[in-house]
Amino acid sequence: MNNLHSLVGKQVQLEVSGKVMLQGILVDVGLDILVIYNGKEYLYIPHLHIHNIRLSTNPLEELSNVTPELPFDGDDSISYRKTLTNAKGRFVEIYVTGNKSIHGYVTAILNDYFVFYSPVYKTMLISLNHLKWLTPYQTNITPYTLGNEVLPVQPTNTPLQRSLEEQLKKLAGKLVVFDLGDHPMKIGLLKQVQNDIIELVTASGESVFWKIMHVKTVHLP
């Protein structure tokens, strides 16, 4: 998407996965991620989830004289992995599944997933293929107005594996929740993981087999 550089500094509209429409100033473009500013927040959006982007047909007047500055310091080029690295230990809001946002910290970045600590869901595994966008908090704001003493970065005690499949194998025998429990068959006992397929036993005792590539988030209840 390098040809998008011609739109930097202009108001754009874009559609991301889930038929979500976003609008704002295109601030920066990297090889696999771009940034827009909507007047309140910076949205870091992986190219993977961008369906289309175009000049805004109805520009927002409040953005007409705005010159945004990126909240993360860095060199001249941005990337998805660099963005996650810069976000480590800093409050962020992420969108992964449906219209639900998750608030917390990035604590570790692996080959195909990252580890996220949420005050609500605790330690979560997030597939790199399913993050729709990430928004850094303003430095003086905390999730749910909780004090910093209540929100320590709490990395998982489990040794982290390089791939999501190998990490899920370590959770065999435990109750897990996939994709924030948006479906009853995504909550259950993780029985085994083999050849990119997870066997999950639901509350009724039924075995359901899920392809790992379609699992967006994982956390323990």
C-alpha positions in Angstrom: 0.0 0.0 0.0 3.0 2.3 -0.6 0.9 4.2 -3.2 -1.2 5.5 -0.3 1.5 8.0 0.6 -0.2 10.5 -1.7 -3.1 10.6 0.8 -1.0 11.3 3.9 -2.2 14.5 5.5 -5.7 14.3 3.9 -9.0 13.2 5.3 -9.9 9.7 4.2 -12.6 7.1 4.7 -11.8 3.4 5.0 -13.6 0.2 5.5 -12.1 -2.5 7.7 -13.1 -6.1 8.4 -16.6 -6.4 9.8 -18.0 -3.7 7.5 -16.7 -1.0 9.9 -16.3 2.4 8.4 -13.7 4.8 9.8 -12.8 8.4 9.0 -9.9 10.7 9.8 -6.7 12.2 8.7 -4.2 9.7 7.2 -1.2 10.4 9.4 1.3 7.7 8.3 1.6 4.6 6.1 4.0 1.7 6.7 4.5 -1.6 4.8 1.9 -3.4 6.8 0.1 -0.8 8.9 -1.3 2.8 8.7 -2.4 5.4 11.1 -5.4 7.7 11.1 -6.4 10.5 13.5 -10.1 11.0 14.0 -9.9 14.2 16.1 -9.7 12.4 19.4 -7.7 9.2 18.9 -4.9 7.7 16.8 -5.9 4.4 15.2 -3.1 2.0 14.1 -4.8 -0.3 11.5 -3.0 -3.3 10.0 -3.3 -3.4 6.2 -4.6 -7.0 6.6 -8.0 -5.7 7.7 -8.3 -2.7 5.3 -10.8 -3.5 2.5 -10.7 -0.1 0.8 -9.6 3.5 1.4 -10.5 6.7 -0.4 -10.6 10.5 0.1 -13.4 11.5 2.4 -16.5 12.6 0.5 -17.7 14.5 3.6 -14.6 16.0 5.4 -14.9 16.8 9.0 -14.7 20.6 9.6 -13.0 20.1 13.0 -10.1 18.3 11.3 -9.5 20.9 8.5 -6.7 22.7 10.3 -5.3 19.9 12.4 -1.7 18.7 12.1 -1.5 15.4 14.0 1.7 14.1 15.6 2.2 10.4 16.1 1.9 9.3 19.8 4.7 6.7 19.5 8.3 7.9 19.0 10.3 6.1 16.4 12.3 6.3 13.2 11.0 7.3 9.8 9.2 4.0 9.1 6.4 2.4 11.0 5.4 -1.3 11.0 2.8 -3.5 12.8 5.5 -5.2 14.9 7.2 -1.9 15.8 3.8 -0.5 16.8 3.2 -3.4 19.2 6.7 -3.1 20.6 6.2 0.7 21.2 2.8 -0.1 22.9 4.3 -2.5 25.5 3.6 -1.3 29.0 1.4 1.5 27.8 -2.4 1.6 28.1 -4.1 0.9 24.8 -7.5 0.0 23.5 -7.7 -2.8 20.9 -10.5 -4.0 18.6 -10.3 -7.7 17.7 -13.8 -9.3 17.6 -17.1 -7.8 16.8 -17.7 -4.3 18.2 -16.1 -5.1 21.5 -12.9 -3.2 22.6 -10.4 -4.5 25.1 -8.4 -2.2 27.3 -5.0 -3.0 28.9 -1.3 -3.6 28.0 0.7 -5.5 25.5 3.1 -7.6 27.5 4.9 -9.8 24.9 5.0 -10.2 21.1 5.6 -13.7 19.6 5.7 -15.1 16.1 1.9 -15.1 15.3 0.3 -13.7 18.5 0.8 -11.3 21.3 0.1 -11.4 25.0 -2.2 -8.8 26.4 -3.1 -8.0 30.0 -6.6 -6.7 30.6 -8.0 -5.7 34.0 -11.2 -7.4 33.0 -10.1 -10.6 31.2 -6.6 -10.8 32.7 -3.9 -12.5 30.5 -5.1 -12.9 26.9 -3.5 -14.4 23.7 -4.3 -12.3 20.7 -3.8 -13.5 17.1 -1.7 -11.1 15.1 -3.9 -11.9 12.1 -7.1 -10.6 13.8 -6.2 -7.3 15.4 -8.3 -4.7 13.6 -6.8 -1.6 15.2 -5.0 -0.3 18.2 -5.5 3.0 19.9 -2.9 4.4 22.5 -4.4 6.1 25.6 -3.5 9.6 26.4 -0.8 9.4 29.0 -2.9 10.8 31.9 -5.8 8.4 31.5 -6.1 4.8 32.8 -8.7 2.1 31.9 -11.9 2.4 33.9 -10.3 5.3 35.9 -8.5 2.7 38.0 -5.3 3.8 39.8 -2.0 2.7 38.5 -1.4 0.6 41.7 -4.4 -1.6 40.6 -3.1 -2.0 37.1 0.4 -3.6 37.3 1.7 -5.3 34.2 1.2 -8.9 35.0 2.8 -11.2 32.4 1.6 -14.8 32.4 3.5 -17.2 34.7 3.4 -19.8 31.9 6.6 -19.9 29.7 5.6 -18.4 26.4 5.9 -20.5 23.2 6.8 -18.9 19.9 3.6 -19.9 18.1 0.0 -19.7 19.1 -0.5 -23.4 18.4 2.3 -24.4 20.7 1.1 -22.0 23.4 -2.4 -23.5 23.2 -1.0 -27.0 23.7 0.2 -25.8 27.1 -3.4 -25.0 28.0 -4.6 -28.6 27.4 -6.9 -29.6 30.3 -7.9 -26.1 31.2 -11.1 -24.1 30.7 -10.7 -21.5 28.0 -12.7 -18.8 26.3 -12.3 -18.0 22.6 -13.2 -14.6 21.1 -14.6 -13.2 24.3 -17.2 -16.0 24.4 -19.2 -14.6 21.6 -20.6 -18.1 20.9 -21.5 -20.9 23.5 -19.3 -23.3 21.5 -16.2 -21.1 22.1 -16.2 -21.7 25.9 -15.1 -25.0 27.2 -12.3 -27.5 28.2 -9.4 -27.4 25.8 -8.8 -31.1 25.3 -6.1 -31.2 22.7 -4.4 -29.3 19.9 -3.1 -31.1 16.8 -2.3 -30.1 13.2 -3.7 -26.6 13.6 -7.0 -27.9 15.1 -8.3 -27.4 18.6 -10.6 -29.9 20.3 -12.9 -28.0 22.7 -15.4 -29.8 25.0 -18.4 -27.6 25.7 -20.5 -27.5 28.9 -22.8 -30.1 27.5 -19.9 -32.5 26.9 -19.9 -32.1 23.1 -16.6 -31.9 21.3 -16.2 -29.0 18.9 -13.2 -28.7 16.6 -11.9 -25.2 15.8 -9.2 -24.2 13.3 -6.6 -22.1 15.0 -6.5 -19.6 12.2 -10.0 -18.6 13.0 -9.4 -18.1 16.7 -9.0 -14.4 17.5 -8.5 -14.2 21.3 -7.9 -16.7 24.1 -8.2 -16.2 27.8 -8.8 -18.3 30.9 -12.1 -17.7 32.8 
